[in-house]
Structure formats: C-alpha cells, structure tokens
C-alpha cells in the first residue's frame, strides 16, 4: 500500500483528527478566527486592555481609547496622548502605565513579527514579559494571534483549561501537567487545536 500523500499526512487537521475527541470538535466547529495583523503594537495594546475585563467591557474601552487616539495606535500616539484623556477613555491608571511601557519597548526594540522572526517562542515570551504589565498570558496571545506561531498551548487561559476539562475529563479538574499530556498529540499544531477548543467553549 502506497504511503499517504505527504500534503495530506502533514495537514494540520489530519494530524489533529488522530485524536478522536478533537476530531469531533473539528466536525462541530470552525476554529476561533485568526485575523491578519497589520499593526503589532495595536494588537498588543488590545491584549493589555482586555486583561481582567469582560469581552463587552474590553470592547467598549478599546473603542474609546482608539477614538482618543484618532484611530492611529502607535507608540508615538500613546506617548503623546494626555494621561487624563486615556483615563477618561476607561483605562485604569495601571493600564495607562502598561500601554506606555509597551510603547517605550516598541521604540527601543523591534517587537514586530519580522523583528522576532528568529526568536524561539520562549525567547519571545522572555522579551515581552520583560515589559512591566505584560504577563505570560498576554505574551502567549501575542505569539498566537500576532506572530501566528503554530505550536502554542496557552494554559494560562481559563477558557482553554475549562474546555480541555469538559472535553477530556467530564468537566472535572485536571492539572496543567495532565493537560500538556493530553495536548502532546496535537504537536506541532497546538495553536490550531487551542482555537478549536475556544470555539467549542464559546459555542
């Protein structure tokens, strides 16, 4: 019997379907959307705004902040924006500091997709978490949705953890080590698997 077509054998969904639980999720959902990124700094600011806010609250604050910046979200526009206007837009004092820290970091280092192309995932996380206000969760969101790295497993995300527990353990708690073991067969496409889990959890 001939070997399968290499393109089929290496297809991400084909690999994920080798896990029968994941196969059922793929049949039920489209993965959480992955949008092209034109402004890496803007997306990092959105991740900071989203921290510890509901989806609706985060969207409202984001829209007001962007309006304050006249729709131009750059390190320079953040740094020249009056602090009071950012506070009036809904950012907490702490988050104003965080987005400004990110702005300074982008001015000092090339944290764009191109600039980080030769960095490993762990090196990217180290670069980003060196910025006060950027934690591991935000760094992994940046890896997945801005740099679009294919093999990120964001276990710091509550929805991912709850989704794995629902799918693989009838909703009962699992340790992160157990979750990593469950996710091992998804390599090197754990980002795509995570997007399916988000879709399942949100559905």
Backbone torsions as a table, in degrees:
resi	resn	phi	psi	omega
1	UNK	NA	131.8	-177.1
2	UNK	-69.6	149.1	175.0
3	UNK	-63.4	148.8	175.6
4	UNK	-59.5	155.2	174.7
5	UNK	-54.1	127.0	-179.0
6	UNK	-55.0	-35.2	179.8
7	UNK	-63.5	-36.6	177.8
8	UNK	-73.3	-44.0	-177.4
9	UNK	-60.9	-33.8	-177.1
10	UNK	-97.7	3.0	179.0
11	UNK	-64.6	130.6	-176.9
12	UNK	-55.1	-44.7	-178.3
13	UNK	-68.2	-33.2	176.2
14	UNK	-61.8	-42.8	178.7
15	UNK	-65.2	-45.1	-179.1
16	UNK	-65.0	-32.9	-178.9
17	UNK	-69.5	-11.4	174.7
18	UNK	-67.0	-19.6	170.9
19	UNK	-90.6	111.6	-173.7
20	UNK	-61.8	-32.1	177.4
21	UNK	-66.3	-46.5	179.1
22	UNK	-63.6	-34.6	178.7
23	UNK	-59.2	-40.0	179.3
24	UNK	-68.1	-34.4	177.9
25	UNK	-66.8	-42.2	179.1
26	UNK	-61.7	-36.7	178.6
27	UNK	-68.3	-27.4	-175.1
28	UNK	-90.6	-25.4	-168.5
29	UNK	-138.1	156.8	160.3
30	UNK	-88.1	149.3	-179.1
31	UNK	-67.3	154.0	173.7
32	UNK	-49.2	134.4	-171.6
33	UNK	-62.8	146.3	176.3
34	UNK	-121.7	106.6	-173.2
35	UNK	-96.1	148.4	175.2
36	UNK	-62.4	147.1	-176.4
37	UNK	-115.7	121.2	177.6
38	UNK	-101.7	-25.1	-175.4
39	UNK	-131.4	95.8	-176.5
40	UNK	-62.8	-39.9	-179.0
41	UNK	-63.1	-42.1	178.5
42	UNK	-58.7	-43.5	-178.9
43	UNK	-66.1	-34.6	177.2
44	UNK	-67.2	-40.1	176.9
45	UNK	-61.1	-40.4	178.3
46	UNK	-61.6	-41.2	178.4
47	UNK	-62.3	-38.8	178.2
48	UNK	-66.3	-45.2	178.8
49	UNK	-59.0	-39.1	-175.9
50	UNK	-69.5	-18.4	-175.2
51	UNK	-57.1	124.0	172.6
52	UNK	61.9	25.2	175.4
53	UNK	-123.0	150.4	172.5
54	UNK	-66.3	161.8	-179.3
55	UNK	-57.2	-44.6	-177.6
56	UNK	-66.9	-44.3	-179.8
57	UNK	-63.9	-43.1	-179.7
58	UNK	-62.0	-42.3	-179.7
59	UNK	-63.6	-40.2	-180.0
60	UNK	-65.4	-44.6	179.5
61	UNK	-65.4	-44.2	179.5
62	UNK	-56.7	-46.7	-178.6
63	UNK	-61.6	-40.4	-179.8
64	UNK	-69.3	-38.8	178.1
65	UNK	-64.3	-45.3	-179.1
66	UNK	-64.0	-36.6	177.3
67	UNK	-64.3	-41.0	177.2
68	UNK	-58.9	-34.7	-178.3
69	UNK	-90.4	9.4	-177.4
70	UNK	56.2	31.8	176.6
71	UNK	76.4	2.7	-179.5
72	UNK	-107.8	101.3	-174.8
73	UNK	-104.8	96.4	179.6
74	UNK	-133.9	164.6	175.2
75	UNK	-55.3	-39.6	-177.8
76	UNK	-66.6	-42.9	-177.9
77	UNK	-67.7	-34.3	176.4
78	UNK	-65.7	-42.5	-173.3
79	UNK	-74.5	-25.6	178.8
80	UNK	-92.7	-12.7	179.9
81	UNK	-66.9	131.6	177.6
82	UNK	-58.9	135.5	-178.3
83	UNK	-55.6	-41.6	-179.0
84	UNK	-61.1	-35.4	179.4
85	UNK	-69.6	-36.4	176.8
86	UNK	-67.4	-37.9	176.2
87	UNK	-65.6	-42.9	179.4
88	UNK	-64.3	-27.4	179.0
89	UNK	-74.5	-12.3	176.2
90	UNK	117.7	-3.4	176.2
91	UNK	-74.4	139.4	172.6
92	UNK	-72.0	164.3	177.5
93	UNK	-57.6	-40.2	-179.9
94	UNK	-63.5	-43.1	-177.7
95	UNK	-71.4	-30.3	172.3
96	UNK	-59.3	-45.3	177.5
97	UNK	-61.2	-41.4	-176.9
98	UNK	-65.4	-45.1	-179.5
99	UNK	-68.2	-31.4	176.0
100	UNK	-70.3	-38.7	175.1
101	UNK	-59.0	-42.7	179.0
102	UNK	-63.8	-39.0	179.4
103	UNK	-62.7	-45.7	178.1
104	UNK	-61.0	-41.8	-178.8
105	UNK	-63.3	-40.9	178.9
106	UNK	-66.8	-30.2	176.9
107	UNK	-72.8	-32.3	-176.4
108	UNK	-85.4	-31.2	-174.0
109	UNK	-134.4	154.5	177.7
110	UNK	-89.2	97.3	-178.3
111	UNK	-101.9	20.0	176.5
112	UNK	-78.1	172.2	178.5
113	UNK	-58.1	-41.7	179.7
114	UNK	-67.2	-42.9	-177.2
115	UNK	-66.5	-27.5	-178.3
116	UNK	-102.2	10.9	-173.1
117	UNK	-58.7	-34.5	-176.6
118	UNK	-93.7	4.0	179.5
119	UNK	-88.4	142.3	171.3
120	UNK	-72.2	166.1	176.8
121	UNK	-56.6	-43.7	-179.2
122	UNK	-64.8	-36.4	178.7
123	UNK	-68.3	-37.6	176.6
124	UNK	-63.3	-45.0	179.3
125	UNK	-60.1	-41.4	179.2
126	UNK	-64.0	-41.4	178.7
127	UNK	-62.4	-44.7	-174.7
128	UNK	-75.1	-40.9	-177.8
129	UNK	-74.4	-7.5	172.4
130	UNK	-72.3	-15.1	178.0
131	UNK	-87.3	122.6	179.7
132	UNK	-62.2	123.9	-177.9
133	UNK	108.6	-11.5	177.2
134	UNK	-107.0	112.7	178.3
135	UNK	-100.3	-175.7	-176.3
136	UNK	-63.4	-37.6	-180.0
137	UNK	-62.2	-48.5	-179.9
138	UNK	-62.0	-40.1	179.6
139	UNK	-62.9	-39.6	179.5
140	UNK	-71.3	-35.1	174.0
141	UNK	-62.1	-38.6	178.2
142	UNK	-64.8	-43.8	177.3
143	UNK	-58.5	-43.7	-174.7
144	UNK	-75.6	-49.9	-166.9
145	UNK	-99.6	-19.7	178.1
146	UNK	-102.5	-55.0	178.5
147	UNK	-79.6	-17.0	177.4
148	UNK	54.6	47.0	174.8
149	UNK	-73.8	139.5	-170.3
150	UNK	-82.0	-16.3	-170.1
151	UNK	-127.0	62.3	179.6
152	UNK	-114.0	132.4	177.1
153	UNK	-118.6	99.4	-172.6
154	UNK	-87.2	74.6	-177.1
155	UNK	-71.6	-6.9	172.4
156	UNK	-75.0	-8.3	-179.1
157	UNK	-90.9	122.7	-175.9
158	UNK	-59.4	-41.1	-178.0
159	UNK	-64.1	-35.7	177.5
160	UNK	-66.1	-45.1	-179.3
161	UNK	-63.8	-47.5	-179.6
162	UNK	-65.0	-36.8	178.8
163	UNK	-63.7	-43.5	178.2
164	UNK	-64.1	-42.2	-179.9
165	UNK	-63.5	-40.9	178.2
166	UNK	-63.7	-43.7	-174.0
167	UNK	-75.2	-35.8	-168.8
168	UNK	-114.1	-8.9	-176.3
169	UNK	-145.5	28.9	176.8
170	UNK	52.8	33.5	176.9
171	UNK	83.8	-4.3	179.6
172	UNK	-78.9	152.8	-174.2
173	UNK	-64.2	140.4	173.6
174	UNK	-122.9	150.9	173.1
175	UNK	-77.0	162.0	178.1
176	UNK	-66.4	-31.6	176.4
177	UNK	-63.1	-41.0	177.8
178	UNK	-65.5	-37.7	178.1
179	UNK	-66.3	-39.9	178.0
180	UNK	-62.7	-37.5	178.4
181	UNK	-66.1	-41.9	177.3
182	UNK	-60.1	-39.7	-175.2
183	UNK	-81.3	-9.4	-175.8
184	UNK	-56.0	-42.5	-179.8
185	UNK	-66.4	-13.7	-179.4
186	UNK	-79.2	-15.4	179.9
187	UNK	-57.5	143.8	-0.6
188	UNK	-96.9	39.8	-175.7
189	UNK	-128.0	40.2	-177.3
190	UNK	-69.8	-23.8	175.8
191	UNK	-64.5	-46.3	178.9
192	UNK	-64.0	-42.7	177.6
193	UNK	-59.2	-41.3	179.4
194	UNK	-63.5	-37.9	178.7
195	UNK	-66.8	-34.0	174.3
196	UNK	-68.3	-38.1	179.2
197	UNK	-66.1	-40.2	175.0
198	UNK	-58.6	-46.4	-179.1
199	UNK	-60.5	-40.7	178.7
200	UNK	-66.3	-44.5	-177.7
201	UNK	-65.3	-42.4	-177.7
202	UNK	-77.0	-21.7	179.9
203	UNK	-76.6	NA	NA
